[in-house]
């Protein structure tokens, strides 16, 4: 994909609005994602015909397909998957794949940052302790007895649109500067 100034500006605005809304209201509204998909698909169709439409539609499928699994497993909201679908409509399948890798990296760093800054990591210590006791019990008795988790309160919540914005914008920056990231 060649870097298009209109789509880049549109994508940047979408990501900033989505991240801000996710931080403030803890959701990414359909009012952002579905119109963004429509604009991107229309733009690609008008500028590239059927091939352009296929480019955007395949990006939508890859973006949503990659991120629907964490949603179905309860790891993130549907808005995050739809936002990556919109990103895919704009960047195409290869672009959204590369942006997803960067998003996952930023998401991991973001998760560690949130855990450390919230000062609420007894659940990690408790998890490790339970695993050690379970293994020790098995080695001593030959019976597997999993320990239930103690309630340490609610875990810190990630606003994953922040990671999506950072990962995607990093990919766009790398594209603008002429680097080839992954693809």
C-alpha angles and dihedrals in degrees: 000000000000114000110259117201094213094050092042092053091044092049093048092051091047092051095046092048092046095048092047092048092046091052094046103036102019093236143079108227123227084231086077103038106042097046089046089055091049093048093048094046091047092048093050091046093049093046099038109017119218091343090055092049090049090050092054095041093050089049088052091051094048095044095048093038094054094048101038090076095062088045092052090049090053095249097121143003129272089247090065092054091046091048090054087048089056090047088052091052088057102038100032127228099303093043095050090047091055091042089051092056091051091044091054090050092049089044091056093049090045092051092051090047092051093047093049097043095046089057089218107119103125087111089067092050090046092049093051091045092051091050092050092049091047092052092045091050091050093049093048100041106019089233125113111228114170115205121228119238121256115232110255095172128260118334118238113272123230121218093215095190085077091060091043090053094047095045095045095045090049089054091049090048091051090049092050092049092052099251121140109222111191094319 
